[in-house]
Each structure stands twice: as C-alpha cells, then as structure tokens.
Amino acid sequence: MPIAFLTLELHIEAAQSLKDRRQVVRSLKDRLRAGFNVSVAELDASGLWNRATIGVVSVSDSRDYLDGLMKKVERAATRIANNHGAEIADSFVEFL
C-alpha cells in the first residue's frame, strides 16, 4: 500500500513575530486537512519567524491517485500561502 509524503518549505515574508508565523502555518494546516482529508503537521518548530516546514501524508491503494492528490494539495498550499503573505520556497514528494 503506497504512502505519499509531501514536504513544503515555506518562506513567510509578512511574519514580524512568532504569532504571525503561527497564524500562517495554522491556517495552511487547517485548510489542507479540511479540503483534502490528509494528515498535516509542522515538521520543524524552529524559532525563525520567516521559515516553516510542513509535512502532508496520505495513504491509498493507488499510487496514481496519490500523485494527483499531492499535486492538488501543493497547488492549494501555494494559493493559501500566497493569500497569507507567504510563498512555497521548495516542495518535494516521496512515495514509500
């Protein structure tokens, strides 16, 4: 059974404090969970205000389905991040 793991590196230019950073990260996590029924977590809780790493995981019988789902999640994450003054600096998908 394939597992897809998407890693998103966020650069949050608008963040002036950890509170601003948390607001962007929490909004992104909540919207991805609700919209795609995937597991989402912040991977490194660094003290940097303008950086965050988000992990998105899903399991399915079909690798093709997972590939399409992760592409949709990445597009949605890019849109959500842009709406909150952030950008996806890097992203990559692994299949286990």
C-alpha positions in Angstrom: 0.0 0.0 0.0 1.7 3.2 -1.1 2.2 6.2 1.2 2.7 9.7 -0.2 4.7 12.3 1.8 4.8 15.9 0.6 7.2 18.3 2.2 6.6 22.1 1.8 9.2 24.6 2.7 7.5 28.0 3.5 9.1 31.4 3.4 6.8 33.8 5.3 7.9 37.3 4.4 5.0 39.0 6.1 5.8 37.5 9.6 7.0 40.0 12.1 6.7 37.7 15.1 6.2 34.1 16.0 2.5 34.9 16.3 2.3 35.9 12.7 4.2 32.7 11.7 1.8 30.5 13.7 -1.2 32.2 12.1 0.0 31.4 8.6 1.0 27.8 9.5 -2.2 27.0 11.4 -4.3 28.4 8.6 -2.5 26.3 6.0 -2.7 23.1 8.1 -6.4 23.5 8.8 -7.4 24.3 5.3 -5.4 21.4 3.8 -6.8 18.9 6.4 -10.4 20.1 5.7 -10.1 20.3 2.0 -8.2 17.1 1.2 -8.6 14.8 4.2 -4.9 14.4 4.6 -2.6 14.4 7.6 -0.7 17.6 8.0 2.0 18.6 10.6 4.7 21.2 11.1 7.9 19.3 10.9 10.5 21.6 12.4 9.4 24.1 15.1 12.3 26.4 14.6 12.4 29.8 16.2 12.8 31.5 12.9 9.9 33.8 12.2 10.0 33.6 8.4 10.6 29.9 7.8 8.4 26.8 8.3 8.4 23.2 7.1 5.1 21.4 6.6 4.6 17.7 6.0 1.5 16.3 4.3 0.8 12.5 4.3 -1.8 10.3 2.7 -2.3 6.6 2.1 -4.2 4.9 -0.7 -4.4 1.7 -2.8 -3.4 3.7 -5.9 -0.1 5.5 -6.5 -1.6 7.4 -9.4 -4.3 8.7 -7.1 -1.8 9.8 -4.5 0.3 11.5 -7.2 -2.7 13.5 -8.4 -3.8 14.3 -4.8 -0.3 15.6 -3.8 -0.2 17.8 -6.9 -3.6 19.3 -5.9 -2.5 19.7 -2.3 0.6 21.5 -3.5 -1.4 23.9 -5.7 -3.8 24.6 -2.9 -1.0 25.2 -0.4 0.7 27.6 -2.8 -2.6 29.6 -3.2 -3.3 29.6 0.6 0.3 30.6 1.4 0.2 33.5 -1.2 -3.1 34.7 0.4 -1.3 35.0 3.8 1.9 36.7 2.6 4.0 33.6 2.3 5.4 31.5 -0.5 6.4 27.9 -1.1 10.2 28.0 -1.4 10.6 24.3 -2.1 8.5 21.2 -2.2 9.0 17.5 -2.9 7.0 14.3 -2.8 8.2 10.9 -1.7 6.4 7.6 -2.1 7.0 4.9 0.5 
